[in-house]
Amino acid sequence: MGIQDFIESKNIRLDQQLRFTAEIDKMTSVYRRTMLIDGSRRENDAEHSWHIAVMTLLFKEYTVEPVNIERAVKMCIVHDLIEIYAGDTFAYDTTANKDKAEREAAAADKLFSHLPPEQGSEIRLLWEEFDEMKTPDSKYAACMDRLQPFLHNTLTEGHTWKEGNTNRAAVEKRMAIIKDFMPEVYKWIDQNLDLAIERGWLNP
Amino acid sequence: MGIQDFIESKNIRLDQQLRFTAEIDKMTSVYRRTMLIDGSRRENDAEHSWHIAVMTLLFKEYTVEPVNIERAVKMCIVHDLIEIYAGDTFAYDTTANKDKAEREAAAADKLFSHLPPEQGSEIRLLWEEFDEMKTPDSKYAACMDRLQPFLHNTLTEGHTWKEGNTNRAAVEKRMAIIKDFMPEVYKWIDQNLDLAIERGWLNP
């Protein structure tokens, strides 16, 4: 059972595209630190990527600069693909974040080589743009990538914060892009940070 | 733990959008008949929606009419949202498919009422367009929605076909949109159908 059962067509490009499609199903077994809102288990990268993609349809009215939703959606669905080979790096793990860029670039080389070159490049560029957070579209996608686990944390008694023995400054740093790019949304975050500390979910 | 922990902001629209975001996390517990390619468990609607959204970035060269990828991606990420309330209807279950439209319309009424009206309408229109399969973009999205579980089936020893005691005609009917809209891809499907029958995964 698995990719060894793949039947080749007479079209090499199509085979590359179908094999890549099969390969990325592995996103369903890359687990993140964040819990699902029902608290039943951790979420995986496929679920998270889908969730933030839908969110991009909802929150653009709060950005300080205009954004292209369609480009942000595409970034959201591909932004974690390289974790198939690089693994998920916990946002609040300072050691693991040191060699993150290097590990992820190597993973991208491997992953995108499965595709016809111009398609691999197109997706890689979207991922790199997301990662650099310089353009309005990538800033917006990055805000969704931060807002979603924040929402999950507030609804699961600060699960990830408690697990990481996290303090307010670390979360504020992670949420800085929202403070800059979506200040109205940040007000809600700030309010929740106060409460999370009050409830003992987060260190002051 | 859960939505009862939601802290309201001073912005009613933002609260609606955040609550909707939390509500749709339930897509992670709507399980489909299709197995993950590693055979470990069934896939859920969040994973499936993400997977076909990425696929739309890859296969547009095979369509018989030009398509707008960005619109197709958006349809893919929202096309199963109503299953949060309507449940997943197995494609090869003829009884359950009889009242599917009615159940899904009621589910849509409930789901989209959580959102500010114009946002609810926008997503509902995308879902309806997908469901009707009349425009090129929706035909393309529908092809991805059929191709993905087909690929999974070929890589999991025909899991869903065997479970449903399915025959070739039923799968051909389900794949008809691919035959019409993406004939080059259908050749690969046809070839796999021959093999699936030969291997006893599918009834002739």
Contacts between the chains, C-beta under 8 A, distances in Angstrom:
chain1	res1	chain2	res2	distance
A	1	B	38	7.6
A	1	B	39	4.3
A	1	B	155	6.9
A	1	B	156	5.4
A	1	B	157	5.8
A	2	B	37	6.1
A	2	B	38	6.4
A	2	B	39	7.1
A	2	B	155	5.9
A	3	B	37	7.0
A	3	B	155	6.4
A	5	B	154	6.4
A	5	B	155	5.0
A	5	B	157	7.3
A	6	B	154	7.4
A	6	B	155	6.6
A	7	B	154	6.6
A	7	B	188	7.5
A	7	B	191	6.3
A	7	B	192	5.4
A	7	B	195	6.0
A	9	B	187	6.5
A	9	B	188	4.1
A	9	B	191	6.7
A	10	B	187	7.6
A	11	B	184	6.8
A	11	B	188	7.6
A	13	B	61	7.9
A	14	B	62	7.5
A	14	B	184	7.0
A	14	B	185	6.8
A	14	B	188	6.4
A	17	B	58	4.7
A	17	B	59	6.2
A	18	B	151	6.3
A	18	B	188	7.3
A	20	B	58	7.0
A	21	B	51	7.5
A	21	B	54	7.6
A	21	B	55	5.7
A	21	B	58	6.9
A	21	B	148	7.2
A	21	B	151	6.2
A	22	B	37	5.6
A	22	B	151	6.3
A	22	B	155	6.2
A	24	B	51	7.2
A	24	B	54	6.3
A	25	B	36	6.1
A	25	B	37	4.4
A	25	B	38	7.4
A	25	B	51	6.6
A	25	B	152	7.6
A	26	B	38	7.5
A	27	B	47	7.8
A	27	B	50	7.3
A	27	B	51	8.0
A	28	B	36	5.4
A	28	B	43	6.7
A	28	B	47	5.1
A	29	B	36	7.8
A	29	B	38	6.8
A	29	B	40	7.4
A	36	B	25	6.1
A	36	B	28	5.4
A	36	B	29	7.8
A	37	B	2	6.1
A	37	B	3	7.0
A	37	B	22	5.6
A	37	B	25	4.4
A	38	B	1	7.7
A	38	B	2	6.4
A	38	B	25	7.4
A	38	B	26	7.5
A	38	B	29	6.8
A	39	B	1	4.4
A	39	B	2	7.1
A	40	B	29	7.4
A	43	B	28	6.7
A	44	B	47	7.4
A	46	B	46	6.9
A	46	B	47	4.3
A	46	B	50	4.7
A	46	B	51	6.7
A	47	B	27	7.8
A	47	B	28	5.1
A	47	B	44	7.4
A	47	B	46	4.3
A	47	B	47	6.1
A	47	B	50	7.2
A	49	B	50	5.1
A	50	B	27	7.4
A	50	B	46	4.7
A	50	B	47	7.2
A	50	B	49	5.1
A	50	B	50	3.7
A	50	B	53	7.2
A	50	B	77	6.2
A	51	B	21	7.5
A	51	B	24	7.2
A	51	B	25	6.6
A	51	B	46	6.7
A	53	B	50	7.2
A	53	B	53	6.5
A	53	B	73	7.9
A	53	B	77	4.8
A	54	B	21	7.6
A	54	B	24	6.3
A	54	B	77	5.3
A	54	B	78	6.6
A	54	B	81	7.8
A	55	B	21	5.7
A	57	B	74	6.9
A	57	B	77	7.9
A	57	B	78	7.5
A	57	B	119	7.5
A	57	B	122	7.5
A	57	B	123	6.6
A	58	B	17	4.7
A	58	B	20	7.0
A	58	B	21	6.9
A	58	B	115	7.5
A	58	B	119	6.2
A	59	B	17	6.2
A	61	B	13	7.9
A	62	B	14	7.5
A	70	B	70	3.5
A	70	B	71	7.9
A	70	B	73	7.3
A	70	B	74	7.2
A	71	B	70	7.9
A	73	B	53	7.9
A	73	B	70	7.3
A	73	B	73	5.6
A	73	B	74	6.3
A	73	B	77	7.0
A	74	B	57	6.9
A	74	B	70	7.2
A	74	B	73	6.3
A	77	B	50	6.2
A	77	B	53	4.8
A	77	B	54	5.3
A	77	B	57	7.9
A	77	B	73	7.0
A	77	B	77	7.5
A	78	B	54	6.6
A	78	B	57	7.5
A	81	B	54	7.8
A	115	B	58	7.5
A	119	B	57	7.5
A	119	B	58	6.2
A	122	B	57	7.5
A	123	B	57	6.6
A	148	B	21	7.2
A	151	B	18	6.3
A	151	B	21	6.2
A	151	B	22	6.2
A	152	B	25	7.6
A	154	B	5	6.4
A	154	B	6	7.4
A	154	B	7	6.6
A	155	B	1	6.9
A	155	B	2	5.9
A	155	B	3	6.4
A	155	B	5	5.0
A	155	B	6	6.6
A	155	B	22	6.1
A	156	B	1	5.4
A	157	B	1	5.8
A	157	B	5	7.3
A	184	B	11	6.7
A	184	B	14	7.0
A	185	B	14	6.8
A	187	B	9	6.5
A	187	B	10	7.6
A	188	B	7	7.5
A	188	B	9	4.1
A	188	B	11	7.6
A	188	B	14	6.4
A	188	B	18	7.3
A	191	B	7	6.2
A	191	B	9	6.7
A	192	B	7	5.4
A	195	B	7	6.0
